[in-house]
Amino acid sequence: QVQLVESGGGLVQPGGSLRLSCAASGSGFSISTMGWYRQAPGKQRELVAAITRGGNTHYADSAVKGRFTISRDNAKNTVYLQMNNLKPEDTAVYYCNADSTTIIGDIEVWGQGTLVTVSS
């Protein structure tokens, strides 16, 4: 089984920074691609960034604008999202996602989300 636990969300002022963390736990799994999605109030869930096990990254053009950086630590089965120069429009629930191969097959795992609120 695989579980994703997100942390690092909270309230931050515009222009501030946050680092989100998502740790995968369990046994009998191997994670390939991990990513961050977000869902703002009244909007659809959208991709923020994704990263492969080898470190190749992809960023959503509309969301990142050079402000966010995704990274991972394979030894810790953890993915991070460094968010700088946060804006009110970044306010959303941020979800961690992982594509995982387990002993019984391939699965997609989602975290429960962590709320990021950017407000003065």
ZILINPE-V467259 format. One record per residue. N is the residue number from 0. SS is DSSP state (a for helix, b for strand, c for the rest). D_FIRST is the distance of its C-alpha to the first C-alpha in Angstrom with 2 decimals. Layout:
n:ss:d_first
N:SS:D_FIRST
N:SS:D_FIRST
This chain:
n:ss:d_first
0:c:0.00
1:b:3.78
2:b:6.82
3:b:10.36
4:b:13.32
5:b:16.76
6:b:20.00
7:c:23.60
8:c:24.91
9:b:28.15
10:b:31.81
11:b:33.75
12:c:37.25
13:c:38.15
14:c:38.35
15:c:35.83
16:c:32.60
17:b:29.00
18:b:26.02
19:b:22.63
20:b:19.56
21:b:15.90
22:b:13.51
23:b:9.94
24:b:8.14
25:b:5.50
26:c:6.12
27:c:6.99
28:b:7.23
29:b:10.55
30:b:11.72
31:b:15.07
32:b:16.72
33:b:16.18
34:b:18.59
35:b:20.23
36:b:21.64
37:b:24.01
38:b:25.70
39:c:29.15
40:c:31.03
41:c:32.42
42:c:30.81
43:c:28.08
44:c:24.86
45:b:25.60
46:b:24.22
47:b:25.33
48:b:24.15
49:b:21.68
50:b:21.26
51:c:20.21
52:c:18.91
53:c:22.57
54:c:23.77
55:c:25.40
56:b:25.65
57:b:26.61
58:b:28.11
59:c:29.20
60:a:32.98
61:a:33.80
62:a:31.41
63:a:31.54
64:c:35.24
65:c:34.79
66:c:33.53
67:b:29.77
68:b:28.01
69:b:24.40
70:b:23.14
71:b:20.14
72:b:19.55
73:a:17.36
74:a:17.64
75:a:16.21
76:c:13.68
77:b:15.83
78:b:17.93
79:b:21.19
80:b:23.77
81:b:27.24
82:b:29.46
83:c:33.18
84:c:36.21
85:c:34.32
86:c:36.16
87:a:36.18
88:a:34.84
89:a:31.62
90:c:30.88
91:b:27.66
92:b:24.15
93:b:22.11
94:b:18.59
95:b:16.14
96:b:14.53
97:b:12.48
98:b:12.47
99:b:9.66
100:b:9.97
101:b:7.39
102:c:9.01
103:c:9.50
104:b:10.69
105:b:11.05
106:b:9.63
107:b:11.16
108:b:9.74
109:b:12.41
110:c:13.32
111:c:15.72
112:c:18.64
113:b:21.30
114:b:24.95
115:b:27.52
116:b:31.09
117:b:33.97
118:c:37.22
119:c:40.44
